[in-house]
Amino acid sequence: MIRHFASVFALFVTTSLFVTAASAQGTLAIYCSSPNTSWCQGMAIGFEKTTGIKVSVTQKATGELFAQIKAEGANPKGDLWWAGPGDAFLQAAEEGLLATYKSPNLPQLQDWAQREAELSKYRVVGVYGGILALGYNTELFDKKKLPVPKCWKDLLNPAYKGEVMLSNPNSSGTGYLMLASLVQIFGEDEAFRYMKALNANVNQYARSGIGPMSAVIRGETAIGSTVLHGVINEIVRGFPVKPILPCEGVGYEVGSMAIIKGARHLDNAKKFFDWALTREAQQIGLDLKEYAIPTNRNVVLPPQVPNLTDIKLISYDTAKFGSMVERKRLLARWEREINTGSAAAK
């Protein structure tokens, strides 16, 4: 009897350990910086259907997830970081927070996405592209008889006082993209003089990159900073909005992906990494009417995805403005000179 009980108990323990191990191998924790909840969840569901691996998703602004990954550095809770401008990812790589992984699917990607991988020593890769833009509410502009700005400097018009919403670059990747772009367009000191002058027209610095466009579509502000596909998405949904690509030029983001160093489910993170670079995975965003530019060359682009040759893009210096020293310095200067006593405190 005792011998039978011992054998049954041993079988129970062995089976329990097997189930626990299988369960551990069948999970993945993703940190998602896309402001589009449907896209974050769509990628998780698509991967689960393809592999059977269960995915949990934590969604926050790029800067907030960067801070969380850094705080969890000694004991990572997430396995993989997906979406958000590459500048933050490159700094995270430089700070030793991301794992090295060279996916066999890299050759399927556009050259600019592969450059992101090479620049980061294969700790970061591009999964989509986005163009810095402004979005405005056409009904509010008509109602208030506001002139439509064509250039960055047009935003200094006193007619826009209290009508402009921007993102905080310390928490928003889109906000940092705008800051770094303005510095490259005007030169640093002139860019900060411009932002100080523009501050008189700003009603708020939103925590997330989606904040300004959300306020624009709700009619809470007339104009906001965003990315071009963020405006296109809302046009397709039927909102009265239009994009502006300022005449001086615009920067661009390489929406990125990386495996977190010390990931608990490293093999599954690599599987997601490989899958997310495929045509099928990158089609998910387009199917969800998220019109960012895919990095996989084989994705058939719908007409809503912009043609880059029609846009005045600056030669965005990803290496410099994604570096730890430059990002920290610029963000500290923005906080000191723009945010302190600014619209955020009005």
N, C-alpha and C positions, 0 to 999 in steps of 0.2 A: 504493500500500500504506500509506504513511505517512498519506495523506489519509483513507483508510478507517479506519485505527486511531484517528485523531484524532476522526472523527465518531462512532465507536462509543464511545470514551472519553467524549466530551461527552454522548452519550445516557445512558451509565451514570451519570455524575455528576448529570445532571438528574433521572434516575429515582430515584437514591439520595436526593437532596435532597427530592424530592416525597414519597417514602415516609417519610423522617424527619419532615417537616413534618406529614404526615397522622397519623403515630404520635403526635406531640406534641399534635396537636389532639384526638386520640381518647383522652386520659387525664384522670384527675381524682384528686387526693389528698385524702382526707377524714380529718379528725381527729374521732373519735367519743368522747364522754364518757359514753355510756350504759354502765352496767355489764353490760348484756345483750348478749353477743357475737352471739347469733343476730339480734338486732334491727339491730345495726351492719351485719352481713353481709347481712341481708335487704334493707336499704335499698340497699346497694351492688349487689346482684344485680338487684333490681327496676329500678334506674336503668339498669344495663347492658342489660337486656332491652328496655327502652323506647327507649333511644337508641343503643345500640351502643358507647357510651363506656366504656372500661375504667376501673375504680375500684380504687384501693389504699386500705386502711383502717388507720389507726393508732388503737388503743383504749387510753385511759388515764383515770384519774380527772380530774374537772373542773379541780381546782387544778393538777394536774401538766401538763395540756395548756395551761392558761393560761400557766404558767411557760415551757413550751416555745415557744409562739407568741411570747411576749415576747422570749425569748432569740434566736429566729430572725427578729426584726423586720426587720433589715437585709437578710436573705436568706431569705425564707419558703420552707419546704419543703412546707407544706400549702396547699391551695386553699380549703377550706371546713371550718368547725367545726360539728358537728352534735350536739345533745343535751347535757344538763347544765343545772343551774339558771341562770336568767337573770342573777343577781347578778354572777357572774364575767364573763359576756358584756358586761354594761353597763359594768363597770370597764374591760374590754379596749377597748370602744368609746371610752370617755373618754380612754384612754391612746393613742388613735390607731392601734390595731392592726387595726381592722376597716374594711372598705370600705363605702361607701354604696351601697345598692341597694333600689329600691322595686319590688317584684314586682307584676305585673299581677294576681296571684292573691290579693293581700291582702284584697279585699272578700269572699272566700269564708270568711274566718276569724272566729272568735268575737271579740267586742269586746275581751276581755282580752288576746288575742294581738295584735290590732291596736294596742292601747295600748303594748305592748312595743316595737313598731316606731316608733311616734310618739315615745315617750320617748327612744329611742336615736337619733333623727334618721335613721331608716331604715338603721341599721347592724346591727340585731338584730331577729329576729322569733320569735314563739312557735310551736313545733311540737307541743307537748303540755303537759298540766298534771299536776302531782303534788301530793298532800297529805301533809304531814309526819305521821308516825305512829310508834308503837312496835309491835314484833311480839314475840310470846312463844311458847315451845314448851310446848304444853299437857301433854305427857307429863312433861316435867321439872317443871312446876309441880305436877302431881298427885303425882309421886314425892317431891318435896321439901316438899310441903304448903305451897306459897307462896300468899299471897293475891294475887288479880289486881288490880293497881293500876288506879285509875280516873282519877287526876289526876297531873299532873307531880310535885306535892309528895309523892305517895304513894311515889315512887321513893326517897325518903330513908329509908324503913323499913329498919332494920338487918337485917331478914330477907333483903334483897337484896344483902348484902355479897358482892362478888365475882361477882355474877350478872348485872351490867349491862355491855353493850358499846356504846360510842358511836363516832362517826366523828370524825376529826380535821378541824376546819374549815379548816385551812391547806391540806389536800390534797383534801378532799372537799366537793363542792358541797352534798350533803345535810347534812354536818356544819355548814357555814356557815348553811344554812337553819334548822337547829335553834338555833344560837347567836343569829341575828338574830330568830328567833321568840320565844325566851325573853326577850330584851331588850325586845321590844315588849309581851309579855304582863305581865311583872313590873316593868318599868323596869330600867335598866341596872345600877345598883348592887345591887339586890335579885336580879337574874338572876345576877350573878357570885357573890353570897353563896350562892345556891342551887346553882350549879355546883360551888363549892368543897365544899359539904356533900355533894353527890351523888358527888363524886370518891371518897369512902370506899367506895362500893359498885361503882365502875367497875373492871372487870378489864383493860380495854384501850381505847385510842383507835385505831381501825382507820384505815388509810391511805385506804381507799375507802369510798364510801357503801354499797356492797353487802356490805362485810365483816361488819358486825354481823348482818345477816339470814342470811348464809351460815353463820355460826357458830350461829345459832339453829336452823336446820333440821338442822344436824349434831348438835345436842344439846351443843355446846361451851359455850354460855352460855344462860341462861334467857330473857333479854330483850334486845332491841337496838333501836337507832334505825333508822329506815328511812322509806320513803314508803308510802302506803296500797296503791298498786298492786303494790309489791314484796311485800307480804304476800299479797294476792289471787293473784298469780302462783303463789306456793308452795302456797297452798290448792288451786288448780286442779291442781297437779302431784301432790297427794296427801300433802303433808307435814302433820304435826300442829302447825299454827301458827294463831294468831288475831291480829287487829289490836287496838290500843288507840288511841283518839282522846281524849287527855287532856281532862278536864272544863274546864280553864281556857281551852281553845281551841288551835288549831293553825294554823301558817302554811302557805303553799303555794308551790310552785315553778312558774315558767313555763319548761319545757324549751325551749331556744332553738336558734337556728341563725344563722350569720353567715358572710360571705365574708371571708377573711383579706386584709388590705390587701397589695397587691403580689403577689397570687396569679398563679402562672405560667400557669394555664389558666383565665383569668377568664371567658371565654365559657362554658366547660363548667360552671364553678362557678355561673354565673347560671342555666344550664339545670337543674342539680340543685336550686338554690334554688326555682325556680318549680315544678318537679315535686314536691318534698317537701311543698309546701303543698296538693297536690291530694288529693281524696278517695281515689284509688287508692293513692297513696303512704302515706297515713296509715292505710289499712286494713291495711297490711303488719304493723304492730305487733300489731294485734288478732288477725290470722291466726296470729301466732307466740305467742299467749297472753301478750302484754305489754299489761296493762290500764290503761295511762295514758290520760288524757283527751285525745282528739284535738282539734286546734284548728279543723279544717275543719268547718264547720257541716253539711255534707252526709253525713258519716260516720254510718252507722246504729250506735248504741251497743248492745252486748250487755249483758245484765243484770249482768255482773261489774263493769262500769264504774260507780263510785259516783255517786249523785245528790248534787250539791253542796248542795242545800237541806236534806239530812239531817245536814250536818256543821257544827260550830261553828267556822267559819273566822274568823281575825282579819283586820283590815283591814291586810294586809301592805304596808308602805311600800317598794315596789320602788325608787322614785327615790332615797330616802335610803340604803337598805341595799345598793343596787347601785352607789353612788357610790364612787369611788376612795378618797377621804379616809376615809369612814366604814368601808369594808371593811378598809382597812389598819389603822386605829386599833383596831377591835374585834378583829381577828385578832392584833395585837400584844399587846393586853391579855389575850386568852385564852392566848396562848403564855406570857406572863409570869406570870399569876396562876393558871392552871389546869394547863397542860401541864408547866411546869417543876416537877420533883419530884413529879409526879402519878402516876397509874396507869401511864402510858407508861414510867415509870422504875422501877416497882415490881419 
